[in-house]
Amino acid sequence: MNGRGETIIQVRGLRNSFGEQVVHEDLDLDVRRGEILGVVGGSGTGKSVLMRSIIGLQTPDEGEITVFGESMIGRSEEETKDVRRRWGVLFQGGALFSTLTVAENVQVPIREYYPNVGEKLLDEIASYKIVMSGLSPDAGPKYPSELSGGMKKRAGIARALALDPQLLFLDEPTAGLDPIGAAGFDELICELRDALGLTVFLITHDLDTLYAICDRVAVLADRKVVAVGTIDELLALDHEWIQDYFRGPRGRAAERAADAAGMESAEG
Ligand SMILES: Nc1ncnc2c1ncn2[C@@H]1O[C@H](COP(=O)(O)OP(=O)(O)OP(=O)(O)O)[C@@H](O)[C@H]1O
């Protein structure tokens, strides 16, 4: 099956624990092609651990994870190389290499997966990804310490896009950005999804982001995904955390802002 609606990530019966602490138990999740799936949950509910399990940085106790139909559990790095080059990751805080320039950071995954690419082409690809991420071309020779928080995130996106991925993992991309910077970043994610046909797995606490760009939202609580759907579908559920989160003062403000933006765009 091709096109929108196809399952790109499938998680079944996932269990993760650290010593006595069970973080996930019997967790299921599907991420569909072309969607921006927001992942929310209280602090410590295991959103990052879930992402790390999917991308193979955390070995679960139990469960099955497939990405692009390929099983990710119990397989070596070499065996999953072809799948891994089809995704890009933006970790919390950007995680750029501080001793490398922005352009060199973008080139890291290309050098890793395609060691025979020449310097000139590497420079060209890096420039292209940098501009695509909304940075000016002169950001390429700069070091991360010379960039603002928002620019670092964009540089992180440029690196995540280095291998022309079909799937993006973003861990709290707007954390620490001012509201205007965060809105600009939301717009960038949406534009990239539309232009490149990406599927996006997006961990966020940012209610504005959820309203502005997420097609569906998965809620982590009680060690599993307790609900997944549009915000309207979630609001119809009688779940205490969901109601508190979306109906709290911040949730209502984000909803009003989204309604106002919707009316503006309808008026042209
Ligand atoms: N490597 C690790 N060793 C031990 N415990 C860990 C490890 N990684 C995560 N944990 C624990 O697992 C739980 C879930 O962590 P995780 O970072 O996934 O939470 P989160 O939902 O992303 O939280 P936040 O919203 O605060 O970023 C936490 O209690 C954390 O302390």
The ligand as a Gaussian input file, in Angstrom:
#p B3LYP/6-31G(d) Opt

LIG

0 1
 N       19.089000       6.023000      30.586000
 C       18.215000       6.075000      31.580000
 N       18.492000       5.484000      32.786000
 C       17.606000       5.499000      33.792000
 N       16.390000       6.093000      33.711000
 C       16.064000       6.697000      32.562000
 C       16.950000       6.711000      31.438000
 N       16.341000       7.380000      30.426000
 C       15.138000       7.761000      30.899000
 N       14.960000       7.352000      32.165000
 C       13.760000       7.566000      32.973000
 O       12.636000       7.209000      32.213000
 C       11.548000       8.093000      32.459000
 C       11.059000       8.660000      31.157000
 O       12.044000       9.535000      30.627000
 P       11.826000      10.397000      29.312000
 O       13.039000      11.230000      29.133000
 O       11.420000       9.523000      28.194000
 O       10.589000      11.301000      29.735000
 P        9.840000      12.411000      28.890000
 O        8.405000      12.038000      28.821000
 O       10.531000      12.626000      27.590000
 O       10.020000      13.650000      29.877000
 P       10.205000      15.215000      29.638000
 O        8.885000      15.705000      29.109000
 O       10.480000      15.729000      31.000000
 O       11.348000      15.399000      28.657000
 C       12.067000       9.146000      33.440000
 O       11.647000       8.810000      34.731000
 C       13.574000       9.035000      33.320000
 O       14.189000       9.378000      34.499000

